């Protein structure tokens, strides 16, 4: 149960092909999930495979119109990087606290697959893809295919999340709101991330994702499709109500210790409308 | 297992159980200025600097930070040779029960190294992971500002 500190990504993938490990990057979620009483070591279900020291898993790059964030890049690096679109930087800067952002990684936030995972709604609207590596294979999945449910993802036991990549967005309007009990160190009651592109009074692109109001973040392509291509002059109160109504049945929050379902649903729909009003006002 | 850590600029070879948290390894080896509060990264009492950046040592497996630089509040200044930040906390009355202070001091140290003249918002953001149940934070913010002034004057 000692675990392994590999010196290269190949060594890590090789080990994963033979034995079951739990990959540990920042460990900020795992250490809480598996903690035990004072002075006891955390009850990790498998030996840890430490990956945060692997240079192959670090860094933020720009390549052929895409931004690539390697999986073990710390949240504090993402928060500071001018390469990262502001919608993701905003979300990251409101996550947890400085100490956690200095350890926690984007790959960890994705693999944790919490309904309240704060990097997820921005990654959903960026159409981000998750690249997975195993010893003999490379897979690339859209984030909304990768996330399957609370704590559940498409990652196989022999795979490591290698990177997240997305096209550099072109948008004229951007919206991010996290609603939590306090500004720092609060898990989201709900969050909303959205991008829109207005071109000569036509709404050419519209994407919105809601966090913590269903088992996985919500993004509804069929509703967005109906909004795309609409002239701004058509975006009246009636249409805005209609859009909110279309989203309403997909927003199914629960009541838990952080918030209750009525509040979550109401605020989510109001924030959706707020973004539509914001688009309309310009 | 055995591992080398650079703690407060000193190279130390320590023996520890493979899955021990950095917090426990530090405290068991005499670095009791690192406090254990919530054990889940919420309170900041166990914050230390890892290569100069604040981290919650309760959330770090010691094995993952071997060979790296760890700084506790005693690495910044000692009782008889305090750092201006530590003097400022004492002078501003920012220490009541004192349990949060080691974490506050190292978080302040990291803040001032990046931003020598922080405003209220910068201070609140940098210390947002350090909870104090005594002071109400007013005197802590005062202390950080006083520290900023002292550091500038001392050139330290």
Interface residues (C-beta under 8 A of the other chain):
Chain A: X1 X2 X3 X5 X24 X26 X27 X28 X31 X32 X35 X38 X39 X41 X42 X44 X48 X50 X52 X53 X76 X96 X97 X98 X99 X100 X102 X103 X183 X184 X185
Chain B: X1 X17 X18 X19 X20 X21 X24 X36 X39 X40 X41 X42 X44 X47 X50 X53 X54 X55 X56 X58 X59 X60 X61 X63 X64 X66 X107 X110 X125 X126 X128 X129 X130
